[in-house]
Amino acid sequence: MPVVEVTEWIDSDPDQVYAKISRMEDFPAIMANVQSVTIKETGEGYTLSEWVAKLQGARFRWVERDEFFPEHRRITFRQTEGDLKVFQGEWRVVSDGQRSQVTFVTEFEFGMPMLSNLLNPVARYALRQNARSMVQGIQQALAAHSG
């Protein structure tokens, strides 16, 4: 199963970064490829969120269970229904005392073995670019809020 991992540094407080990532419903405002995120259910330490996004021109829809671990600044997610066979991963935020290191890891599977060799490299590249763009959008949103 393909895995994408992106790690970037943000010049912001790690608790603020974690709080921003935790507000997934705000992602469409900072991510051009995320068309909508709707929180369908909220519970103790989790949400169910419905996503609509474009990846390399194709539209994908899925519902994921997001589990929040604020004491570790970690969020895990796992698709519960949607267009991919598997889509899961996590966000992690750590600090070096001055900056925040944001790591996004995801693994995915299209569920079409005959097309996997063709689709996986393209999807891996697009997911990596989207993750970098997401982190940059978070940094810009935090900078605009504090400035």
For each residue, the residues with C-beta under 8 A, 3 or more apart:
1: 86 107 108 109
2: 107 108 109 120 123 124
3: 105 106 107
4: 104 105 106 107 108 124 127 128 131
5: 103 104 105
6: 103 104 105 128 131 132 135
7: 101 102 103 104
8: 101 102 132 135 136 139
9: 99 100 101 102
10: 17 99 100 101 102 135 138 139 142
11: 98 99 100 139 143
12: 16 17 99 100 139 142 143 146
13: 16 17 95 100
14: 17 18 73 93 94 95 100
15: 18 19 73
16: 12 13 19 20 142
17: 10 12 13 14 20 21 73 93 100 102 138 142
18: 14 15 21 22 70 73 75 93
19: 15 16 22 23
20: 16 17 23 26 138 141 142
21: 17 18 24 75 91 93 102 138
22: 18 19 68 70 75
23: 19 20 26
24: 21 27 37 39 47 49 66
25: 28 37 38 39 49
26: 20 23 29 30 37 141
27: 24 30 31 34 37 134 137
28: 25 31 34 35 36 37
29: 26 141
30: 26 27 134 137 138 140 141
31: 27 28 34 53 130 133 134 137
32: 133
33: 53 54 55 130 133
34: 27 28 31 37 51 52 53
35: 28 52 53 54 59
36: 28 50 51 52
37: 24 25 26 27 28 34 49 50 51 52
38: 25 49 50
39: 24 25 42 47 48 49
40: 47 48 49 50 63
41: 47 48
42: 39 46 47
43: 46 47
44:
45: 67 68 69
46: 42 43 65 66 67 68
47: 24 39 40 41 42 43 65 66 68
48: 39 40 41 63 64 65 66 80
49: 24 25 37 38 39 40 63 64 66
50: 36 37 38 40 61 62 63
51: 34 36 37 60 61 62 63 64 82
52: 34 35 36 37 59 60 61
53: 31 33 34 35 59 60 130
54: 33 35 57 58 59 60
55: 33 58 60 123 126 127 130
56: 122 123 126
57: 54
58: 54 55
59: 35 52 53 54
60: 51 52 53 54 55 82 83 84
61: 50 51 52 82 83
62: 50 51 79 81 82 83 84 87
63: 40 48 49 50 51 79 80 81 82
64: 48 49 51 77 78 79 80 82 87
65: 46 47 48 77 78 80
66: 24 46 47 48 49 75 76 77
67: 45 46 75 76 77
68: 22 45 46 47 75
69: 45 72 73 74 75 76
70: 18 22 73
71:
72: 69 92
73: 14 15 17 18 69 70 92 93 94
74: 69 90 91 92 93
75: 18 21 22 66 67 68 69 90 91
76: 66 67 69 88 89 90
77: 64 65 66 67 88 89 90 91
78: 64 65 87 88
79: 62 63 64 82 84 86 87 88
80: 48 63 64 65
81: 62 63
82: 51 60 61 62 63 64 79 87
83: 60 61 62
84: 60 62 79 87 108 109 110 111
85: 109 110 111
86: 1 79 107 108 109 111
87: 62 64 78 79 82 84 106 107 108 109
88: 76 77 78 79 106 107 108
89: 76 77 104 105 106 107
90: 74 75 76 77 103 104 105
91: 21 74 75 77 102 103 104
92: 72 73 74 102 103 105
93: 14 17 18 21 73 74 100 101 102 103
94: 14 73 100 101 103
95: 13 14 98 99 100 101
96: 99 101
97:
98: 11 95
99: 9 10 11 12 95 96
100: 9 10 11 12 13 14 17 93 94 95
101: 7 8 9 10 93 94 95 96
102: 7 8 9 10 17 21 91 92 93 135 138
103: 5 6 7 90 91 92 93 94
104: 4 5 6 7 89 90 91 131 134 135
105: 3 4 5 6 89 90 92
106: 3 4 87 88 89 127 131
107: 1 2 3 4 86 87 88 89
108: 1 2 4 84 86 87 88 123 127
109: 1 2 84 85 86 87 116
110: 84 85 115 116 119 120 123
111: 84 85 86
112: 115 116 119
113: 116
114:
115: 110 112 118 119
116: 109 110 112 113 119 120
117: 120 121
118: 115 121 122
119: 110 112 115 116 122 123
120: 2 110 116 117 123 124
121: 117 118 124 125
122: 56 118 119 125 126
123: 2 55 56 108 110 119 120 126 127
124: 2 4 120 121 127 128
125: 121 122 128 129
126: 55 56 122 123 129 130
127: 4 55 106 108 123 124 130 131
128: 4 6 124 125 131 132
129: 125 126 132 133
130: 31 33 53 55 126 127 133 134
131: 4 6 104 106 127 128 134 135
132: 6 8 128 129 135 136
133: 31 32 33 129 130 136 137
134: 27 30 31 104 130 131 137 138
135: 6 8 10 102 104 131 132 138 139
136: 8 132 133 139 140
137: 27 30 31 133 134 140 141
138: 10 17 20 21 30 102 134 135 141 142
139: 8 10 11 12 135 136 142 143
140: 30 136 137 143 144
141: 20 26 29 30 137 138 144 145
142: 10 12 16 17 20 138 139 145 146
143: 11 12 139 140 146 147
144: 140 141 147
145: 141 142
146: 12 142 143
147: 143 144
